[in-house]
Amino acid sequence: MAELTYEEPIAERISGIKGDWEMVIGMEVHAQVHSNAKLFSGASTEFGAAPNSNVSLVDAAMPGMLPVINEFCVEQAVRTGLGIKAAINLRSQFDRKNYFYPDLPQGYQISQFKHPIVGEGEVLVDLEPGIARKVRIERIHLEQDAGKSIHDMDPENSFVDLNRTGVALMEIVSRPDIRSAREAAEYLRKLRMILRYLGTCDGNMQEGSMRADVNVSVCKPGQYEKFRESGDFSHLGTRCEIKNMNSMRFITQAIEYEARRQIALVEDGGKVDQETRLFDPKKGETRTMRSKEEAHDYRYFPDPDLPPLEIDQEWVAKIQASLPELPDARKARLVSEYGVTEYDAAVLVAENENAVFYEQVAKGRDGKLAANWVINELFGRLNKEELEIAASPVSAAQLGGIVDLISKGDISGKIAKDLFEIVWAEGGDPAQIVEKRGMRQVTDMGAIEAAVDQVIADNPDQVEKAKAKPKLAGWFVGQVMKVTGGKANPQAVNEIVAKKLGL
């Protein structure tokens, strides 16, 4: 296996009317903690429940109701921090972030500001086999989600659903290390993969379990390097935040549009205002939502109802010991243990369930052959049928049986595909199906030679053409396979045809 190399961020250049520009991107990812109960109450986190059915007195901010921390949510945040090699802060603090929304009953959000539970970490973004870039994580803090305002049910009134209010969120804040729209999408994809492996967030972006605020600014070439050296943000352009993005494709489109919007504005003599914007996927453009607040606008102060959160190192160590094998480690192991390519390994580890299935198929077998069948045949068919691996009609044992029959030479690749279709539709043991239906590959050299002789004798004109153009010998191979019902050993057929034609 080639050693993994790390590259410094390389910007994607954008040509403006007056010269080249570069984009600088930072992301704040809100990941819903995978937990049955909310961060400060015992109310359910079930998705899709009837409006306002998962609301406790704490969530509704009834007088005298006090928040009580959910220990499991804290554990999930620590697990996430350990998964990205981040520092775990044994003492953290919850604060009140003051702002008014109709779907936030308290009039403030309980969050963490100066003292988050997780400190600096990193995510390796895979750009191509053997090459990754490090995106630095500044912090992960715990906070409660707000509710949902519904504006499309009545022409004159808005409705409020508080089911999400109080649901635990991890806000994962990156440094402005991302330099292209593609890298931003790959970063989010990799982060989602890690969280799903850890079991700390289900990553379901359609249900709002994971969404991103994307900060975009532009600068002239060389300015970003000055920022990296000094930490002085004045070297970068004014950033705009694109709020609540929940699609990799839309994130890419939004960043590209926003960067070009800012470039056009500055080159025309204008100024970029720091603001929060929304992306309209129908128009493919961003639009103003509100001016961007600074930290002091929220009037943060320690929540008087919650003491500082203190955890001990021994507890953190126990969580560390329970971590599963994560995507990068598993990918490296699949390459070394099963001999698959780095590209195939990346496909296999994209989902934990897929990787587990592959290893069940590949154990004790040809790893490359198993990968070919899992990726091309099984995954291809699952995608076509819009099925998850858990719903696959072909089990790992059945697919392993097909791989065994190929490896032993009992069936050819073509017969194997027919066999796969039978198992997919009808189930059953592959070896027994081959025997009962007479699908075993013909390896009798005498029988194959007789079939070749017959095809040659029946097609003298084709013989002369093949002798003049040896590439046409493939026609004879195809005819022999047809005569034998696809059961002849393809390698033997090729060898005998070449010998008989004197090629």
GUPA-298579 format. One line per 3 residues: number of its first residue (from 1); their letters; for each residue x, y, z of C-alpha. Coordinates in pm, 1 decimal, always signed. Layout:
NUM> A> X Y Z; ...
//
This chain:
1> MAE> +0.0 +0.0 +0.0; +127.1 +344.5 -97.3; +187.2 +572.3 +197.2
4> LTY> -86.3 +830.7 +250.5; +41.3 +1181.7 +185.2; -103.1 +1506.3 +318.1
7> EEP> -118.1 +1822.5 +113.4; -147.5 +2178.6 +230.8; -471.0 +2338.7 +113.5
10> IAE> -444.8 +2431.5 -255.1; -691.3 +2694.1 -365.5; -911.4 +2670.5 -669.2
13> RIS> -845.3 +2982.8 -875.0; -1144.4 +3180.0 -1002.3; -1092.5 +3423.5 -1287.9
16> GIK> -1255.6 +3759.4 -1241.5; -1264.4 +4047.9 -1486.3; -968.0 +4212.6 -1311.7
19> GDW> -760.8 +3908.5 -1218.7; -758.0 +3581.0 -1029.1; -920.9 +3517.3 -692.9
22> EMV> -927.6 +3237.9 -438.0; -1202.5 +3124.4 -205.7; -1169.3 +3054.3 +166.2
25> IGM> -1430.9 +2837.0 +334.0; -1507.2 +2742.8 +692.5; -1798.4 +2527.7 +803.2
28> EVH> -2014.3 +2497.1 +1111.7; -2185.2 +2158.5 +1102.4; -2484.3 +2097.0 +1327.3
31> AQV> -2508.2 +1723.7 +1394.5; -2803.0 +1591.9 +1594.5; -2679.3 +1367.2 +1874.0
34> HSN> -2806.6 +1013.0 +1832.0; -3003.9 +979.0 +2155.2; -3356.1 +875.1 +2251.4
37> AKL> -3396.3 +1174.9 +2483.9; -3321.9 +1545.2 +2456.2; -3022.3 +1730.2 +2598.3
40> FSG> -3191.6 +1871.2 +2909.1; -3517.8 +1676.3 +2934.7; -3653.1 +1324.0 +2900.2
43> AST> -3874.1 +1407.2 +2601.3; -3847.7 +1179.7 +2298.6; -3640.4 +1270.8 +1991.9
46> EFG> -3850.0 +1054.7 +1756.6; -3862.3 +1198.4 +1404.4; -4198.4 +1238.6 +1236.3
49> AAP> -4409.9 +1243.6 +1553.2; -4728.8 +1452.3 +1559.7; -4653.2 +1825.3 +1607.3
52> NSN> -4586.7 +1927.1 +1968.1; -4617.0 +1569.8 +2097.3; -4252.0 +1538.1 +2207.0
55> VSL> -4243.4 +1841.2 +2435.4; -4173.2 +1838.9 +2808.4; -4239.1 +2122.9 +3052.0
58> VDA> -3866.2 +2202.2 +3036.1; -3877.4 +2226.9 +2655.8; -4179.6 +2455.7 +2675.7
61> AMP> -3998.5 +2678.7 +2930.1; -4270.7 +2654.9 +3189.4; -4194.9 +2861.6 +3505.1
64> GML> -3979.5 +2680.7 +3760.2; -3871.6 +2403.4 +3519.6; -3494.9 +2345.6 +3537.7
67> PVI> -3271.5 +2171.1 +3282.0; -3092.2 +1847.7 +3376.9; -2802.1 +1732.7 +3157.9
70> NEF> -2838.3 +1405.9 +2966.1; -2519.1 +1209.6 +3043.1; -2549.6 +999.1 +2728.1
73> CVE> -2545.9 +1310.8 +2508.8; -2225.5 +1419.2 +2680.5; -2077.3 +1074.7 +2615.0
76> QAV> -2171.0 +1100.6 +2248.0; -1997.5 +1438.6 +2218.5; -1682.8 +1299.6 +2383.1
79> RTG> -1694.6 +996.4 +2150.9; -1714.9 +1228.7 +1851.1; -1419.4 +1432.5 +1972.9
82> LGI> -1209.0 +1121.2 +2021.0; -1308.7 +1004.6 +1672.8; -1151.9 +1313.7 +1515.6
85> KAA> -843.4 +1303.0 +1740.7; -951.8 +1611.8 +1931.0; -867.1 +1734.3 +2278.6
88> INL> -1137.1 +1657.1 +2536.1; -1192.2 +1931.5 +2790.5; -1253.4 +1780.7 +3132.9
91> RSQ> -1426.4 +2101.0 +3241.2; -1673.3 +2284.4 +3018.1; -1946.0 +2541.8 +3067.4
94> FDR> -2299.5 +2591.5 +2937.2; -2401.4 +2945.6 +2847.7; -2713.8 +3127.5 +2752.3
97> KNY> -2712.1 +3259.3 +2395.8; -2980.0 +3526.6 +2393.8; -3196.0 +3582.0 +2088.7
100> FYP> -3565.3 +3566.8 +2017.1; -3734.1 +3320.5 +1785.6; -4100.8 +3218.5 +1811.6
103> DLP> -3990.1 +2854.4 +1813.4; -3743.6 +2902.6 +2101.6; -3969.9 +2926.8 +2411.0
106> QGY> -3704.0 +3041.6 +2661.5; -3598.5 +3336.0 +2448.6; -3242.9 +3202.6 +2470.3
109> QIS> -3053.4 +2892.7 +2363.0; -2844.7 +2685.9 +2603.8; -2511.7 +2643.5 +2427.4
112> QFK> -2137.8 +2654.8 +2498.1; -1923.0 +2954.9 +2412.4; -1581.4 +3005.9 +2569.3
115> HPI> -1551.6 +2661.3 +2726.2; -1664.5 +2386.9 +2484.1; -1653.6 +2018.3 +2569.1
118> VGE> -1423.9 +1933.2 +2274.5; -1118.3 +2127.6 +2161.1; -900.2 +2113.2 +1851.9
121> GEV> -904.1 +1811.1 +1622.2; -880.0 +1725.9 +1253.2; -1060.2 +1558.1 +964.7
124> LVD> -870.0 +1406.8 +673.5; -1044.6 +1486.1 +346.5; -983.8 +1229.3 +72.3
127> LEP> -938.7 +1391.9 -266.4; -788.4 +1101.7 -458.7; -628.4 +765.2 -370.4
130> GIA> -323.3 +819.8 -150.3; -376.2 +1192.2 -105.6; -567.3 +1367.4 +172.7
133> RKV> -589.1 +1715.9 +316.9; -624.1 +1802.5 +681.8; -908.8 +2029.2 +778.8
136> RIE> -850.4 +2155.8 +1131.2; -1141.1 +2143.2 +1372.9; -1150.3 +2439.2 +1610.9
139> RIH> -1407.4 +2302.0 +1856.0; -1718.6 +2094.6 +1912.7; -1975.8 +2230.1 +2152.7
142> LEQ> -2307.7 +2094.3 +2274.8; -2624.5 +2296.8 +2241.9; -3000.0 +2255.4 +2222.5
145> DAG> -3188.9 +2283.9 +1896.0; -3475.3 +2526.1 +1835.3; -3823.5 +2429.9 +1715.3
148> KSI> -3973.0 +2471.2 +1371.9; -4193.8 +2749.2 +1237.7; -4438.5 +2644.4 +965.3
151> HDM> -4552.5 +2915.9 +726.4; -4723.5 +2727.3 +443.5; -5032.8 +2585.9 +616.6
154> DPE> -5232.6 +2908.1 +638.0; -5220.8 +3231.9 +433.7; -5235.3 +3452.8 +742.9
157> NSF> -5089.9 +3252.3 +1030.8; -4767.8 +3069.9 +1113.0; -4759.4 +2759.6 +1329.8
160> VDL> -4493.5 +2639.9 +1569.0; -4384.7 +2278.5 +1625.4; -4167.0 +2239.9 +1936.7
163> NRT> -4076.6 +1873.4 +1885.4; -3716.5 +1960.8 +1793.5; -3682.1 +2212.7 +2075.4
166> GVA> -3418.0 +2089.2 +2318.5; -3285.5 +1812.7 +2093.2; -2908.8 +1780.4 +2148.8
169> LME> -2683.2 +1917.8 +1876.5; -2309.0 +1901.7 +1833.0; -2182.7 +2209.5 +1653.0
172> IVS> -1859.9 +2110.0 +1480.3; -1665.5 +2421.2 +1382.0; -1383.6 +2399.0 +1129.4
175> RPD> -1100.3 +2640.2 +1070.5; -1116.7 +2828.1 +736.4; -897.9 +2559.3 +576.6
178> IRS> -1124.1 +2456.8 +287.4; -1027.1 +2603.5 -49.2; -1283.5 +2481.3 -302.1
181> ARE> -1648.5 +2386.5 -333.2; -1557.4 +2025.5 -406.1; -1337.0 +2007.1 -97.7
184> AAE> -1621.7 +2147.2 +114.4; -1855.9 +1872.1 -6.3; -1590.4 +1604.0 +50.3
187> YLR> -1523.0 +1738.1 +399.8; -1889.4 +1712.5 +492.7; -1912.0 +1365.5 +337.9
190> KLR> -1610.7 +1245.5 +537.8; -1737.0 +1399.6 +861.6; -2076.6 +1235.7 +810.9
193> MIL> -1905.7 +900.5 +753.3; -1706.0 +930.6 +1077.9; -2014.8 +1023.5 +1282.3
196> RYL> -2211.6 +729.8 +1140.3; -1926.4 +488.4 +1219.1; -1913.7 +624.0 +1573.6
199> GTC> -2292.1 +601.1 +1609.1; -2311.6 +958.0 +1740.4; -2530.2 +1098.1 +1459.6
202> DGN> -2734.5 +917.5 +1196.3; -2630.4 +1175.9 +934.8; -2975.7 +1186.1 +777.5
205> MQE> -2956.5 +1521.4 +603.8; -3307.9 +1499.3 +458.1; -3453.9 +1478.9 +808.4
208> GSM> -3235.4 +1764.7 +932.1; -3012.7 +1543.9 +1149.4; -2708.7 +1702.3 +989.6
211> RAD> -2692.0 +2046.6 +834.6; -2416.0 +2294.5 +766.5; -2364.1 +2668.7 +781.5
214> VNV> -2102.0 +2751.3 +517.7; -1885.8 +3062.4 +554.4; -1746.4 +3186.7 +223.2
217> SVC> -1502.2 +3468.4 +151.7; -1268.4 +3551.1 -134.6; -916.2 +3691.0 -142.5
220> KPG> -634.9 +3758.1 -387.7; -370.1 +3486.0 -438.3; -112.1 +3485.0 -158.4
223> QYE> -336.4 +3645.6 +102.0; -447.8 +3315.2 +252.7; -87.3 +3215.3 +316.5
226> KFR> -36.4 +3542.8 +504.0; -342.1 +3464.5 +714.4; -208.6 +3114.8 +795.3
229> ESG> +123.4 +3262.4 +908.8; -18.1 +3545.8 +1119.0; -372.3 +3436.8 +1208.2
232> DFS> -483.2 +3786.3 +1105.4; -823.8 +3767.9 +938.0; -772.6 +4108.3 +774.9
235> HLG> -584.7 +3926.2 +497.4; -911.7 +3758.2 +400.5; -1222.7 +3910.8 +251.9
238> TRC> -1544.7 +3967.3 +446.8; -1724.4 +3637.7 +489.8; -2088.4 +3559.1 +428.4
241> EIK> -2263.7 +3266.9 +592.9; -2492.9 +3041.6 +388.8; -2736.8 +2898.3 +640.7
244> NMN> -2882.8 +2549.7 +691.2; -2741.1 +2356.6 +396.1; -2842.8 +1990.3 +389.3
247> SMR> -2724.2 +1865.1 +50.0; -2372.4 +1807.0 -85.1; -2485.1 +1913.8 -432.7
250> FIT> -2649.9 +2232.1 -309.1; -2346.2 +2316.7 -95.5; -2124.9 +2296.3 -404.1
253> QAI> -2362.1 +2513.1 -608.5; -2408.2 +2767.1 -328.6; -2034.8 +2812.4 -268.8
256> EYE> -1956.8 +2857.8 -637.6; -2235.1 +3112.9 -679.6; -2148.8 +3302.6 -361.8
259> ARR> -1775.9 +3324.2 -445.3; -1850.3 +3465.9 -790.0; -2107.9 +3707.0 -643.7
262> QIA> -1850.9 +3846.6 -402.3; -1582.8 +3873.4 -670.7; -1816.4 +4062.0 -904.6
265> LVE> -1921.3 +4293.9 -621.1; -1563.8 +4381.6 -518.9; -1435.4 +4420.8 -874.7
268> DGG> -1721.9 +4660.6 -941.7; -1603.7 +4880.4 -654.2; -1856.8 +4755.6 -401.3
271> KVD> -1815.1 +4606.7 -55.4; -1914.9 +4267.2 +78.0; -2139.0 +4301.4 +382.5
274> QET> -2105.7 +4039.9 +654.3; -2444.0 +3872.1 +651.1; -2632.9 +3545.9 +669.0
277> RLF> -2770.8 +3425.9 +336.7; -2998.9 +3148.4 +216.7; -2952.4 +2935.8 -95.7
280> DPK> -3239.4 +2906.2 -343.3; -3185.9 +2572.9 -524.4; -3446.3 +2656.0 -790.8
283> KGE> -3267.7 +2974.9 -894.7; -2920.3 +2845.2 -804.6; -2835.0 +3160.9 -612.0
286> TRT> -2798.4 +3294.3 -257.9; -3008.1 +3576.5 -112.9; -2992.3 +3790.5 +199.4
289> MRS> -3156.2 +3650.7 +514.2; -3029.2 +3891.1 +782.3; -2717.8 +4081.0 +886.9
292> KEE> -2460.5 +3856.9 +1052.9; -2445.2 +3887.5 +1429.4; -2120.2 +3889.5 +1625.6
295> AHD> -2072.1 +3698.3 +1951.5; -2135.8 +4005.9 +2166.2; -2476.0 +4050.6 +2004.0
298> YRY> -2592.7 +3733.0 +2173.8; -2495.2 +3853.2 +2522.7; -2351.0 +3519.5 +2626.8
301> FPD> -2328.7 +3450.8 +3000.1; -2297.1 +3128.4 +3204.9; -2631.1 +2955.6 +3251.3
304> PDL> -2715.1 +2997.9 +3623.0; -2926.5 +2680.4 +3623.7; -2638.4 +2455.1 +3511.5
307> PPL> -2311.0 +2413.2 +3703.3; -1988.0 +2365.3 +3507.2; -1973.3 +2022.6 +3343.5
310> EID> -1685.6 +1821.1 +3489.0; -1580.2 +1477.2 +3362.4; -1281.3 +1263.5 +3459.2
313> QEW> -1004.1 +1119.5 +3245.7; -1084.1 +761.4 +3342.2; -1433.3 +795.5 +3193.2
316> VAK> -1286.3 +944.0 +2875.0; -1039.4 +654.1 +2854.9; -1325.1 +401.8 +2874.5
319> IQA> -1499.0 +575.0 +2585.4; -1171.2 +576.5 +2391.0; -1134.7 +201.5 +2443.2
322> SLP> -1485.1 +141.1 +2307.3; -1432.8 +325.4 +1977.0; -1488.6 +116.5 +1663.2
325> ELP> -1244.1 +88.8 +1375.4; -1288.4 +415.6 +1185.5; -1298.0 +464.5 +806.2
328> DAR> -933.0 +559.1 +746.3; -799.5 +269.3 +954.6; -1041.1 +22.7 +794.5
331> KAR> -954.3 +140.4 +444.6; -582.5 +89.5 +510.5; -650.7 -257.5 +651.2
334> LVS> -863.5 -367.2 +355.4; -584.8 -265.4 +118.3; -317.1 -456.2 +312.2
337> EYG> -524.7 -757.3 +420.8; -736.5 -822.6 +111.4; -522.0 -667.5 -162.9
340> VTE> -793.9 -437.3 -295.0; -711.5 -105.3 -457.6; -736.0 +214.4 -253.2
343> YDA> -1023.4 +326.0 -473.1; -1219.8 +5.5 -410.4; -1139.3 +22.8 -38.4
346> AVL> -1276.7 +378.9 -26.4; -1601.8 +262.6 -190.0; -1632.6 -30.7 +50.4
349> VAE> -1581.2 +172.2 +369.6; -1815.7 +455.1 +270.8; -2082.2 +290.3 +487.2
352> NEN> -2000.2 +71.4 +786.5; -2266.1 -187.0 +691.7; -2119.0 -219.3 +341.6
355> AVF> -1769.7 -280.6 +476.2; -1896.7 -546.3 +718.0; -2081.8 -721.3 +433.1
358> YEQ> -1770.1 -717.9 +213.5; -1552.1 -870.5 +482.0; -1805.0 -1149.6 +532.0
361> VAK> -1784.5 -1222.0 +159.2; -1405.8 -1186.4 +132.1; -1300.6 -1379.2 +444.6
364> GRD> -1082.2 -1670.5 +330.0; -1141.1 -1587.6 -38.1; -985.0 -1383.2 -318.9
367> GKL> -1027.1 -1029.8 -184.3; -1008.3 -859.1 -524.1; -1261.8 -1095.1 -681.8
370> AAN> -1492.3 -1049.7 -382.6; -1460.6 -670.0 -408.3; -1546.7 -682.5 -777.7
373> WVI> -1865.2 -874.9 -709.2; -1968.0 -670.6 -406.5; -1906.6 -332.4 -572.5
376> NEL> -2004.4 -392.4 -932.9; -2274.8 -657.7 -913.7; -2430.4 -624.8 -568.4
379> FGR> -2397.5 -248.9 -506.7; -2491.8 -181.2 -868.8; -2810.8 -384.3 -835.3
382> LNK> -2894.6 -237.1 -493.1; -2858.6 +116.2 -632.8; -3080.1 +27.6 -927.9
385> EEL> -3348.1 -112.0 -697.3; -3295.7 +171.0 -441.6; -3227.9 -77.9 -162.6
388> EIA> -2999.8 -55.8 +140.8; -2750.7 -335.0 +208.8; -2966.2 -459.5 +498.5
391> ASP> -3246.3 -533.8 +250.9; -3026.8 -718.4 +0.7; -3197.4 -1034.3 -133.5
394> VSA> -2848.3 -1185.8 -174.1; -2674.6 -1255.5 +157.5; -2300.7 -1238.9 +218.7
397> AQL> -2293.7 -1620.8 +245.5; -2468.5 -1658.9 -91.0; -2241.7 -1410.4 -265.5
400> GGI> -1941.1 -1581.1 -107.4; -2070.4 -1909.0 -250.5; -2079.0 -1758.2 -599.5
403> VDL> -1722.4 -1632.1 -557.1; -1616.6 -1984.0 -447.8; -1768.1 -2139.4 -763.0
406> ISK> -1583.1 -1888.0 -982.6; -1251.7 -1943.6 -801.0; -1278.8 -2322.7 -835.6
409> GDI> -1354.9 -2292.9 -1206.6; -1697.3 -2451.1 -1167.2; -1864.9 -2156.4 -1339.9
412> SGK> -1751.2 -1879.7 -1575.0; -1806.5 -1510.9 -1520.7; -2108.3 -1515.2 -1754.5
415> IAK> -2265.0 -1813.1 -1577.3; -2193.7 -1641.1 -1245.5; -2398.7 -1338.6 -1353.3
418> DLF> -2688.7 -1565.3 -1451.5; -2653.3 -1742.5 -1117.3; -2654.5 -1409.3 -932.7
421> EIV> -2984.7 -1319.6 -1097.9; -3137.1 -1651.9 -993.4; -3022.2 -1612.3 -632.7
424> WAE> -3145.6 -1250.0 -628.5; -3491.6 -1349.7 -751.6; -3537.0 -1694.1 -596.5
427> GGD> -3278.8 -1735.4 -320.6; -3118.5 -2072.4 -255.1; -2769.9 -2218.5 -224.0
430> PAQ> -2556.6 -2125.1 -529.0; -2374.7 -2460.1 -542.6; -2700.2 -2656.6 -535.6
433> IVE> -2852.8 -2433.5 -804.4; -2554.5 -2497.1 -1031.0; -2589.4 -2873.0 -988.6
436> KRG> -2968.3 -2889.1 -1026.0; -2978.3 -2666.5 -1335.2; -2670.2 -2807.2 -1505.9
439> MRQ> -2486.3 -2476.8 -1501.6; -2141.5 -2618.2 -1431.2; -1871.0 -2489.1 -1663.3
442> VTD> -1746.3 -2728.8 -1934.3; -1376.3 -2794.5 -1874.0; -1349.7 -3112.7 -2080.8
445> MGA> -1089.0 -3010.7 -2339.6; -1208.8 -3277.0 -2580.3; -1566.4 -3146.2 -2574.9
448> IEA> -1448.6 -2786.0 -2618.2; -1219.7 -2884.8 -2906.7; -1506.8 -3064.7 -3077.3
451> AVD> -1723.8 -2754.0 -3050.0; -1443.5 -2538.0 -3195.8; -1394.6 -2782.0 -3486.2
454> QVI> -1766.4 -2773.5 -3563.1; -1782.2 -2391.0 -3569.3; -1472.3 -2369.4 -3791.2
457> ADN> -1610.6 -2631.0 -4031.6; -1943.2 -2447.4 -4059.9; -1784.9 -2108.3 -4132.7
460> PDQ> -1497.9 -2136.7 -4388.8; -1537.9 -1775.5 -4504.5; -1490.8 -1649.0 -4150.4
463> VEK> -1178.5 -1864.6 -4117.2; -1009.8 -1681.9 -4406.5; -1108.5 -1343.2 -4265.4
466> AKA> -972.4 -1433.4 -3921.3; -640.5 -1548.0 -4066.0; -610.4 -1211.9 -4243.7
469> KPK> -725.4 -1017.3 -3937.4; -645.9 -1212.7 -3615.8; -873.0 -983.1 -3411.7
472> LAG> -1171.0 -1151.4 -3578.1; -1089.4 -1472.1 -3392.0; -1311.7 -1338.7 -3116.8
475> WFV> -1610.1 -1413.5 -3339.5; -1528.6 -1784.9 -3320.1; -1495.2 -1764.1 -2940.7
478> GQV> -1840.6 -1610.0 -2921.5; -1990.3 -1879.7 -3145.4; -1836.3 -2159.4 -2939.0
481> MKV> -1970.9 -2005.8 -2619.0; -2314.3 -1986.0 -2782.5; -2298.5 -2350.2 -2894.7
484> TGG> -2203.0 -2462.3 -2543.0; -2467.2 -2247.0 -2377.8; -2200.0 -2024.4 -2225.5
487> KAN> -2064.4 -2315.3 -2021.5; -1728.1 -2361.8 -2192.3; -1420.3 -2236.4 -2009.3
490> PQA> -1347.2 -1904.2 -2189.6; -970.7 -1930.8 -2148.0; -967.4 -2283.4 -2296.7
493> VNE> -1186.0 -2170.9 -2587.9; -950.6 -1881.5 -2667.0; -645.0 -2107.4 -2662.1
496> IVA> -800.9 -2376.8 -2882.4; -942.7 -2126.9 -3135.4; -602.6 -1959.7 -3170.8
499> KKL> -433.1 -2297.7 -3215.1; -685.9 -2422.2 -3473.9; -665.4 -2103.3 -3678.5
502> GL> -285.9 -2095.7 -3661.3; -279.4 -1753.8 -3501.1
//
